[in-house]
Amino acid sequence: MQTLVEDVLWLLGPAGLIVIHVLVFGAWVRRIIPLVLLLDVVAFVLFATSLFSLHQFDLWMAEDAWVEWGTFFSFFAVLPLVAWQLYKEHQQERSRDFLSQLALIALSLFCVFIAGEEISWGQRLFALKPPDYFLAHNFQQELNLHNLVAEEKTLGQKIDTRYFVAALAVLYGVLIPLLRLSIERFWKPIGFLSAVAPSLFLLPYFACVALMELIYPLQMGGEAAEFGLGLLFLCSAILIQYGEDDVIDGFKDVIAIVTPFVASLLLAIVTPPLLEATLWAEDEQKEKRTLAELELLKRDFLGEHEGQELLRGGFIHKRIFTGIEEGWLRWPKQSAFVSGGHTKGQSKAAVEARRNFYIDPWNNPYWYLYHRKLRVLVIYSFGANRKRDTQLEHHPLDVVRHGMHGDDLAVAVRLSWK
C-alpha cells in the first residue's frame, strides 16, 4: 500500500512541479509567482546544502536551530494573516458566510496548535518540567501531544510521527484542493471548502513534503519536510488574502505578498542567537549539579564490570530513560543516580522527581552514546542552552580526546573490554 502511495506522490510531486511551473510562469502577472519563486529558493538551498555539506544540513535541522523556528513562525503566522483578512472583510461589509469564517478560524487555530507542538509549548525555551505522564509516555520526554500519541503505550502500537506529517500534507494539500476542483466543476462552489482549500499550484509541493516523509532520504529529512509544510500553510494563508490568479498590482503588491514569508524566515534565523544571548545564560550552580549527577550516572553505567552486564547493542544513541524502557540498558536495581543524595539548592522531592525520569537540572533528558566497536561510552546533558552542540555520531572518539562542544556537559569513557 505504501509503495502505491509513493508512486502516486512521485507523479503529483516532482513530476507535477514541472507542469505547475510551466503553467504558472506562462502568465507572469499572477500573484502566486513570488511565492513559488521563494519556495523554489528555499528548496534549492536545503537540497544543495544536504548534497554538499551534510554536516551543515544536520546542524540546521537540529533542535532549536533556525529550521525548527522557521516551522514555528510559518505555522504561527497563519493566525494573524487570517485574523487580519476577516477583520478587513468585516470593516468593508463583505464578510463571508458563517461556515466559511468558522473554517478559517479553525484553520488558523490548528496552525497555532502545530506551532506550539513544534517547540514543545516552550519546554526547552523556559526549562519547563513536563508532567510525569509526558515524561513516562512521550518517547522524547517532551511536552507535546504528537510524540505522546505516537508512543506504543498510548495507542497500543507505535506510530512513526512522520506518517502524521505525510497524512496532513496529503489531506490538506492534495485531497482538499482536488475535492474542491471536482465539486466546483460538477456542482457548485461550497463556501467553507473554497475558503480554506490551498491553491492547486501548491499541490505538487505538498505532495513532495509527503513523499519526503515516506521515503525519508536523509536522517534529518523529516525536519526539512516539516519546515516545508509550515511554509506551504503560510503560502495558503497569504493567498487567502491576495488570491492566486489576481494580477500583480505593481511592486508594492509584490512586497505585501512576500513580506509574511520573508519575515518568518528572518525571525527564524535571528531567534536562536537572541535566545542564546538572553534566556540561555550559563548557570554555574546547575552546571556543578549536572556534573555531579553525570558522575553518578557513570557509576551506574560502569558498575563492577565496566558496563559489560548493562550495555547492549552495537551502536546506541538514546535518552537514558528510553534506553531503559526499550531494554537497551539492563539498569541496576540500586541506582546511584536515582538514590543519590539531593544537591544544594534543590529539595529532595524536586531532585527525585527529575531523577526518576533521568532528566537534568534544566529539565531535559540525559543522553548516552555507546559504540561497541570503538569501545566508547558518552553520557551527557545539553547544558544551559538546552540543545545538542556536539555532533557525537560522526566522531564519538573526539569527545573522549577533546571533550564536548558548546555548553554540552558530559563524561566520556574509553572502555577496556571488547
TACOR-V203137 format. One record per backbone hydrogen bond with DSSP energy under -1.0 kcal/mol. NH is the residue of the N-H (numbers start at 1). CO is the residue of the C=O. If there is no record, write none. Layout:
BEGIN
nh->NH co->CO
nh->NH co->CO
END
This chain:
BEGIN
nh->5 co->1
nh->6 co->2
nh->7 co->3
nh->8 co->4
nh->9 co->5
nh->10 co->6
nh->11 co->7
nh->12 co->8
nh->13 co->9
nh->15 co->10
nh->17 co->13
nh->19 co->15
nh->20 co->16
nh->21 co->17
nh->22 co->18
nh->23 co->19
nh->24 co->20
nh->25 co->21
nh->27 co->24
nh->30 co->27
nh->31 co->246
nh->32 co->244
nh->33 co->30
nh->36 co->32
nh->37 co->33
nh->38 co->34
nh->39 co->35
nh->40 co->36
nh->41 co->37
nh->42 co->38
nh->43 co->39
nh->44 co->40
nh->45 co->41
nh->46 co->42
nh->47 co->43
nh->48 co->44
nh->49 co->45
nh->50 co->46
nh->51 co->47
nh->52 co->48
nh->53 co->49
nh->57 co->53
nh->58 co->54
nh->59 co->55
nh->60 co->56
nh->61 co->57
nh->65 co->62
nh->67 co->60
nh->69 co->65
nh->70 co->66
nh->71 co->67
nh->72 co->68
nh->73 co->69
nh->74 co->70
nh->75 co->71
nh->76 co->72
nh->77 co->73
nh->78 co->75
nh->79 co->76
nh->81 co->77
nh->82 co->78
nh->83 co->79
nh->84 co->80
nh->85 co->81
nh->86 co->82
nh->87 co->83
nh->88 co->84
nh->89 co->85
nh->90 co->86
nh->91 co->87
nh->92 co->88
nh->93 co->90
nh->94 co->89
nh->101 co->97
nh->102 co->98
nh->103 co->99
nh->104 co->100
nh->105 co->101
nh->106 co->102
nh->107 co->103
nh->108 co->104
nh->109 co->105
nh->110 co->106
nh->111 co->107
nh->112 co->108
nh->113 co->109
nh->114 co->110
nh->115 co->111
nh->116 co->112
nh->117 co->113
nh->118 co->114
nh->119 co->115
nh->120 co->117
nh->121 co->116
nh->122 co->119
nh->123 co->120
nh->126 co->122
nh->128 co->123
nh->135 co->131
nh->136 co->132
nh->137 co->133
nh->138 co->134
nh->141 co->138
nh->144 co->142
nh->149 co->145
nh->150 co->146
nh->154 co->151
nh->155 co->151
nh->156 co->152
nh->159 co->150
nh->163 co->160
nh->165 co->161
nh->166 co->162
nh->167 co->163
nh->168 co->164
nh->169 co->165
nh->170 co->166
nh->171 co->167
nh->172 co->168
nh->173 co->169
nh->174 co->170
nh->175 co->170
nh->176 co->171
nh->178 co->174
nh->179 co->175
nh->180 co->176
nh->181 co->177
nh->182 co->178
nh->183 co->179
nh->184 co->180
nh->185 co->181
nh->186 co->182
nh->187 co->183
nh->194 co->190
nh->195 co->191
nh->196 co->192
nh->197 co->193
nh->202 co->199
nh->206 co->202
nh->207 co->203
nh->208 co->204
nh->209 co->205
nh->210 co->206
nh->211 co->207
nh->212 co->208
nh->213 co->209
nh->214 co->210
nh->215 co->211
nh->216 co->212
nh->221 co->218
nh->224 co->220
nh->225 co->221
nh->226 co->222
nh->227 co->223
nh->228 co->224
nh->229 co->225
nh->230 co->226
nh->231 co->227
nh->232 co->228
nh->233 co->229
nh->234 co->230
nh->235 co->231
nh->236 co->232
nh->237 co->233
nh->238 co->234
nh->239 co->235
nh->240 co->236
nh->242 co->238
nh->243 co->239
nh->248 co->29
nh->254 co->250
nh->255 co->251
nh->256 co->252
nh->257 co->253
nh->258 co->254
nh->259 co->255
nh->262 co->258
nh->263 co->259
nh->264 co->260
nh->265 co->261
nh->266 co->262
nh->267 co->263
nh->268 co->264
nh->269 co->265
nh->270 co->266
nh->271 co->267
nh->274 co->270
nh->275 co->271
nh->276 co->272
nh->277 co->273
nh->278 co->274
nh->280 co->275
nh->287 co->283
nh->288 co->284
nh->289 co->285
nh->290 co->286
nh->291 co->287
nh->292 co->288
nh->293 co->289
nh->294 co->290
nh->295 co->291
nh->296 co->292
nh->297 co->293
nh->298 co->294
nh->299 co->295
nh->300 co->296
nh->301 co->297
nh->302 co->298
nh->303 co->299
nh->307 co->302
nh->308 co->305
nh->310 co->307
nh->311 co->307
nh->312 co->328
nh->316 co->370
nh->318 co->368
nh->320 co->366
nh->323 co->319
nh->324 co->320
nh->325 co->321
nh->326 co->322
nh->328 co->323
nh->329 co->323
nh->330 co->310
nh->331 co->329
nh->339 co->335
nh->346 co->343
nh->351 co->347
nh->352 co->348
nh->353 co->349
nh->354 co->350
nh->355 co->351
nh->356 co->352
nh->357 co->354
nh->359 co->354
nh->360 co->364
nh->363 co->360
nh->366 co->358
nh->367 co->380
nh->368 co->318
nh->369 co->378
nh->370 co->316
nh->371 co->376
nh->372 co->314
nh->375 co->371
nh->376 co->371
nh->377 co->413
nh->378 co->369
nh->379 co->411
nh->380 co->367
nh->381 co->409
nh->386 co->383
nh->392 co->390
nh->398 co->395
nh->401 co->397
nh->402 co->398
nh->403 co->399
nh->408 co->405
nh->409 co->381
nh->411 co->379
nh->413 co->377
nh->415 co->375
END
